[in-house]
Amino acid sequence: MLAAKSPQLNEFVLHLYFIPVLIGSLVSFIIYQVVILPFVYVKMVFHKWALLVKAPKGMGSASFLDRAGKAVLFMLFGPIFLVANALVDIVWYLIHVYKKDLDKTVTKRAKSEVETELPEIHRRTYKKMLRYFET
């Protein structure tokens, strides 16, 4: 790189080169969200109403009126929830793009390390695996 002796200049050039990739991936994500959100809303409305018909049974299951209330609330405020969720996803994407305190990954190991290395399996896990493969 031209600015190998200046970390600040290196970082600036890196951002300059990465901006088109960042903008392209962000715009494609936003377009995807705009296209898919109406389908998600319709799917979720049908799902909420299907929960009214086929009521879950057992401890902690909601009553008919609770499920109906949640379905009506989602019908009214669902688009707001879905757009807010997409905005949160965009913020987290930008946070992760500029995260700098990443762990270093060791990609190369000596051949002897790879040959002698066996995974540690505890006795309980080994017994579960045996029971799984015996059935």
SULSULBEL-V585269 format. One record per residue. N is the residue number from 0. RES is the residue in three letters. SS is DSSP state (h for helix, s for strand, l for the rest). PSI is psi as a letter, one per 40 degrees, with the letter a starting at -180 (NA if undefined). D_LAST is the distance of its C-alpha to the last C-alpha in Angstrom with 2 decimals. Layout:
n=<N N>
res=<RES RES>
ss=<SS SS>
psi=<PSI PSI>
d_last=<D_LAST D_LAST>
This chain:
n=<0 1 2 3 4 5 6 7 8 9 10 11 12 13 14 15 16 17 18 19 20 21 22 23 24 25 26 27 28 29 30 31 32 33 34 35 36 37 38 39 40 41 42 43 44 45 46 47 48 49 50 51 52 53 54 55 56 57 58 59 60 61 62 63 64 65 66 67 68 69 70 71 72 73 74 75 76 77 78 79 80 81 82 83 84 85 86 87 88 89 90 91 92 93 94 95 96 97 98 99 100 101 102 103 104 105 106 107 108 109 110 111 112 113 114 115 116 117 118 119 120 121 122 123 124 125 126 127 128 129 130 131 132 133 134>
res=<MET LEU ALA ALA LYS SER PRO GLN LEU ASN GLU PHE VAL LEU HIS LEU TYR PHE ILE PRO VAL LEU ILE GLY SER LEU VAL SER PHE ILE ILE TYR GLN VAL VAL ILE LEU PRO PHE VAL TYR VAL LYS MET VAL PHE HIS LYS TRP ALA LEU LEU VAL LYS ALA PRO LYS GLY MET GLY SER ALA SER PHE LEU ASP ARG ALA GLY LYS ALA VAL LEU PHE MET LEU PHE GLY PRO ILE PHE LEU VAL ALA ASN ALA LEU VAL ASP ILE VAL TRP TYR LEU ILE HIS VAL TYR LYS LYS ASP LEU ASP LYS THR VAL THR LYS ARG ALA LYS SER GLU VAL GLU THR GLU LEU PRO GLU ILE HIS ARG ARG THR TYR LYS LYS MET LEU ARG TYR PHE GLU THR>
ss=<l l l l l l h h h h h h h h h h h h h h h h h h h h h h h h h h h h h h h h h h h h h h h h h h h h h h h l l l l l l l l l l h h h h h h h h h h h h h h h h h h h h h h h h h h h h h h h h h h l l l l l l l l l l l l l h h h h h h l l l l l l h h h h h h h h h h h h l>
psi=<i d f d e h d d d d d d d d d d d d d d d d d d d d d d d d d d d d d d d d d d d d d d d d d d d d d d d g h i i a h e i i i d d d d d d d d d d d d d e d d d d d d d d d d d d d d d d d d d d e h e f i i h h h d h i i d d d d d e h i i h h i d d d d d d d d d d e d NA>
d_last=<58.71 62.30 62.08 60.04 62.37 62.14 58.76 60.20 61.35 58.03 56.22 58.75 58.29 54.50 54.83 57.32 54.96 51.93 53.70 53.32 49.56 49.30 51.44 49.68 46.17 47.45 49.34 46.40 44.18 46.92 47.41 43.69 43.74 46.84 45.31 41.90 43.11 44.49 41.23 39.30 41.83 41.59 37.78 37.82 40.56 38.57 35.48 37.59 39.06 35.70 34.70 37.75 36.64 32.99 33.32 30.41 30.02 29.45 31.00 33.08 33.17 36.61 39.05 40.33 43.47 41.66 39.51 42.68 44.57 41.98 42.05 45.85 45.96 43.68 45.86 48.92 47.77 44.72 46.69 48.08 44.63 43.30 46.39 46.25 42.64 43.70 46.61 44.40 42.16 45.34 46.54 43.28 43.34 46.89 46.07 43.26 45.46 48.09 45.94 47.31 45.59 42.52 40.66 41.35 38.50 38.43 37.63 38.81 37.69 38.82 36.84 36.52 34.87 32.19 31.49 31.33 29.47 25.84 23.93 23.78 20.35 20.57 18.74 17.09 15.84 14.63 12.64 11.09 10.28 8.76 6.48 5.74 5.52 3.80 0.00>
